Amino acid sequence: MRFVSRCILRNIACAVLSFSLGCHLFNLSPSPADKPPPDVAGPVAPGKHWFRESQFVFLYDFDLPREQPLFRELVDLRGQVYKELQLPSSRATVQVYVFQDREHYEQFMTARHPELPKRRAFFLAQARTPGGPEDLVVYTYWGEKIREDLRHELTHALLHSVLKDVPLWLDEGLAEYFEAPPEAHGTNYQHLNQLRLSGDTLHPDLTRLEGLSKVEQMTPAEYREAWAWVHLMLRDRSEAKTVLLTYLQKLRTNSDPGPLEPSLVAVFPHPNDALEKHLARLDSGTNPTPTAQRP
């Protein structure tokens, strides 16, 4: 079973690194989360080296060749997310701290964020002031899951850079969708394989899923279900995709537009049955008819 490897920590008031967009010289001001007070010893976040790719700034302390294909793919991910979801692009800087290994990463996270469980990567939307703009920060380490983890966490960051808020289930469902490599078209084969091998069923309940408000409430089954609903809407009937895109447009100006399910029922009168059939087609290799990609 694939265990939950991420968490979102919202609305932590602190100052973080500031970057001047469009400028080659950045003014780096470490936050309390990244640099301990002078009288407190402890690990600090990477920062000896950095480089920028689009709106992502990668900070690290080890030998990390910038020519890695992964970084170009992450720039493409940015375009993929904004285009497929029909969202305006953002220039908000996303700070990505990449530790050399798991040991250094966990030492830092334990010291600076002891309230968080152990996970491979975290996205934090940190509000400088109550109700003010959020700083977007990702922490992770260079390991065998780095591609998957960065695609997932940066999807969170991209969404939060243009939306007022994102319901937890949808935030995670979209991140699970876009963490898959581009050629998978959003199909998360880890989820499909888990369902097949375990004989598990989703027992879908979108009403319950939309009622979840804390990351710790989401089990691996909830992550699978969140991904499945997103995949249904984006890769099945075009009317279902319109429902999701319309909902996302509401989130641009309204942090609480209400539940999505009533609009989906207008497309699929029996949404649970539609979801199960959709997954069965995916599992059998009979792909649902993709929706036309809008320009």
Secondary structure, DSSP 4 states (H G I P E B T S, - for coil): -PPP---EEE----------TT-SS------TTTS--TT--------SEEEEETTEEEEESS---TT-HHHHHHHHHHHHHHHHTT-------EEEEEESSHHHHHHHHHHH-TTSPP-S-EEEEEESSTTSPEEEEEEEE-STTHHHHHHHHHHHHHHHHHSS---HHHHHHHHHHHHS-GGGTT--HHHHHHHHHH-------HHHHHT---GGG--HHHHHHHHHHHHHHHHS-HHHHHHHHHHHHHHTT-S----SHHHHHTT-SSHHHHHHHHHHHHHHT-PPPPPPPP-
